[in-house]
Amino acid sequence: MDKIDQLAVEPAQLANQVKKLKGRSGYRLRVGDWRVVFDDNGDVLDILAIGPRSSIYEA
């Protein structure tokens, strides 16, 4: 939750940990071995999924 709050307040600080997803819409935030998949809709971050790196991208 701290990293999500940090991303919302100051996205430039976490720019090296955020990447656009390939093959689907959205972005991912790396938090250790965990990933936060989200969409950035201007003033709102829509959290789509949170999970371990090994299984978060499975559809």
TILO-230699 format. One line per field, with one value per residue: residue in one letter; x, y, z of N, C-alpha, C in turn; chain. Coordinates in Angstrom, 1 decimal, decimal comma. Example, Ala and Ser with C-alpha at 12.3 -4.5 7.8 and 13.67 -1.06 7.14 Angstrom:
2
code <- a; s
neast <- 13,2; 12,8
nnorth <- -5,7; -2,2
nup <- 7,8; 7,1
caeast <- 12,3; 13,7
canorth <- -4,5; -1,1
caup <- 7,8; 7,1
ceast <- 13,2; 12,9
cnorth <- -3,3; 0,0
cup <- 7,8; 7,9
unit <- A; A
***
This chain:
59
code <- m; d; k; i; d; q; l; a; v; e; p; a; q; l; a; n; q; v; k; k; l; k; g; r; s; g; y; r; l; r; v; g; d; w; r; v; v; f; d; d; n; g; d; v; l; d; i; l; a; i; g; p; r; s; s; i; y; e; a
neast <- 0,8; 2,0; 3,7; 1,9; 0,5; 2,7; 3,2; 0,9; 1,1; 3,7; 4,7; 7,0; 9,1; 9,0; 9,4; 11,2; 10,4; 8,0; 6,3; 4,9; 2,4; 2,7; 0,7; -1,7; -3,8; -2,7; -0,5; 2,5; 3,6; 6,5; 7,1; 9,2; 9,1; 6,5; 3,8; 1,9; -0,8; -2,1; -4,3; -3,8; -5,8; -5,7; -6,4; -7,0; -5,9; -6,5; -6,5; -5,9; -5,0; -3,2; -0,4; 1,9; 4,9; 5,2; 2,7; 1,0; 0,6; -0,7; -3,5
nnorth <- -1,2; 1,2; 1,8; 2,1; 4,4; 6,1; 6,2; 7,4; 10,0; 11,0; 10,2; 10,3; 9,5; 6,7; 6,0; 4,3; 1,8; 1,3; 0,0; -0,1; -2,5; -5,2; -6,5; -6,2; -3,8; -1,2; -0,8; -1,9; -2,0; -2,6; -4,3; -5,5; -9,0; -8,9; -7,7; -4,9; -4,3; -1,9; 0,8; 4,1; 6,7; 9,5; 11,5; 9,3; 6,2; 3,1; 0,1; -3,0; -5,6; -7,4; -9,3; -12,1; -12,2; -14,5; -15,4; -13,3; -12,4; -14,3; -15,2
nup <- 0,0; 0,7; -1,5; -3,6; -2,7; -2,7; -5,5; -6,4; -5,3; -6,0; -8,8; -10,4; -8,8; -8,8; -11,3; -12,6; -11,8; -13,0; -15,7; -19,0; -19,9; -22,2; -24,8; -23,4; -21,9; -19,6; -16,8; -14,9; -11,6; -9,9; -6,9; -5,0; -5,1; -5,9; -7,9; -9,1; -11,0; -12,9; -14,2; -15,4; -15,2; -15,6; -13,0; -11,4; -10,1; -11,2; -9,7; -10,9; -10,4; -7,9; -7,1; -6,8; -8,7; -10,2; -11,0; -11,7; -14,3; -15,7; -17,6
caeast <- 0,0; 2,9; 4,2; 0,8; 0,4; 3,8; 3,0; -0,2; 1,6; 4,9; 5,0; 8,4; 10,0; 8,9; 9,4; 12,1; 9,7; 6,7; 6,4; 3,6; 2,3; 2,6; -0,3; -2,9; -3,7; -2,3; 0,9; 2,8; 4,5; 7,3; 7,3; 9,9; 8,6; 5,1; 3,4; 0,6; -1,2; -3,0; -4,5; -3,7; -6,9; -5,6; -6,4; -7,3; -5,2; -7,4; -5,8; -6,6; -4,6; -2,0; -0,1; 3,3; 5,4; 5,1; 1,4; 0,1; 0,4; -1,5; -4,9
canorth <- 0,0; 2,4; 2,0; 2,6; 5,8; 6,9; 6,3; 8,4; 11,3; 11,4; 9,1; 10,4; 8,8; 5,3; 5,8; 3,1; 0,6; 1,2; -0,2; -0,4; -3,9; -5,6; -7,5; -5,8; -2,4; -1,0; -0,7; -2,7; -1,5; -3,7; -4,1; -6,7; -10,1; -8,7; -6,8; -4,2; -4,0; -0,7; 1,8; 5,4; 7,4; 10,9; 11,7; 8,1; 5,0; 1,9; -1,1; -4,1; -6,9; -7,4; -10,7; -12,5; -12,1; -15,7; -15,7; -12,1; -12,2; -15,4; -14,7
caup <- 0,0; 0,7; -2,9; -4,3; -2,2; -3,2; -6,9; -6,6; -4,9; -6,7; -9,8; -10,9; -7,9; -9,1; -12,8; -13,0; -11,4; -13,7; -17,2; -19,7; -20,2; -23,6; -25,0; -22,7; -21,5; -18,3; -16,4; -13,8; -10,6; -9,3; -5,5; -4,7; -5,9; -6,2; -9,0; -9,0; -12,3; -12,8; -15,3; -15,0; -15,8; -15,2; -11,6; -10,7; -10,4; -11,1; -9,4; -11,5; -9,8; -7,1; -6,9; -7,0; -10,0; -10,9; -11,5; -11,9; -15,7; -16,3; -17,9
ceast <- 0,9; 3,4; 3,1; 0,5; 1,5; 3,7; 1,9; 0,3; 2,7; 5,3; 6,4; 9,4; 10,1; 9,0; 10,2; 11,4; 8,4; 7,0; 5,0; 3,6; 2,2; 1,5; -1,6; -2,7; -3,3; -0,8; 1,2; 3,8; 5,2; 7,5; 7,9; 9,5; 7,1; 4,9; 2,1; 0,3; -2,3; -3,2; -4,4; -4,7; -6,8; -5,4; -6,6; -6,5; -6,2; -6,5; -6,5; -6,2; -3,3; -1,6; 1,4; 3,7; 5,2; 3,8; 0,5; -0,2; -0,4; -3,0; -5,9
cnorth <- 1,3; 2,8; 2,6; 4,1; 6,6; 7,1; 7,4; 9,8; 11,8; 10,3; 9,2; 9,6; 7,3; 5,0; 4,6; 1,8; 0,4; 1,0; -0,5; -1,8; -4,1; -6,6; -7,2; -4,4; -2,3; -0,9; -1,6; -1,9; -2,6; -3,3; -5,4; -7,8; -10,0; -7,6; -6,2; -3,8; -3,0; 0,0; 3,1; 6,3; 8,9; 11,1; 10,4; 6,9; 3,8; 0,7; -2,3; -5,5; -6,6; -8,9; -10,9; -12,5; -13,3; -16,0; -14,5; -12,0; -13,3; -15,0; -15,7
cup <- 0,0; -0,7; -3,7; -4,0; -2,7; -4,7; -7,2; -6,3; -5,7; -7,7; -10,3; -10,1; -8,2; -10,6; -13,3; -12,6; -12,0; -15,1; -17,7; -20,1; -21,7; -23,7; -24,3; -22,2; -20,0; -18,1; -15,2; -12,9; -9,9; -7,8; -5,0; -5,6; -6,3; -7,3; -8,8; -10,4; -12,2; -14,1; -14,7; -15,8; -15,4; -13,7; -10,7; -11,1; -10,2; -10,9; -9,9; -10,9; -8,9; -6,8; -7,1; -8,4; -10,8; -11,5; -11,9; -13,4; -16,4; -16,4; -17,6
unit <- A; A; A; A; A; A; A; A; A; A; A; A; A; A; A; A; A; A; A; A; A; A; A; A; A; A; A; A; A; A; A; A; A; A; A; A; A; A; A; A; A; A; A; A; A; A; A; A; A; A; A; A; A; A; A; A; A; A; A
***
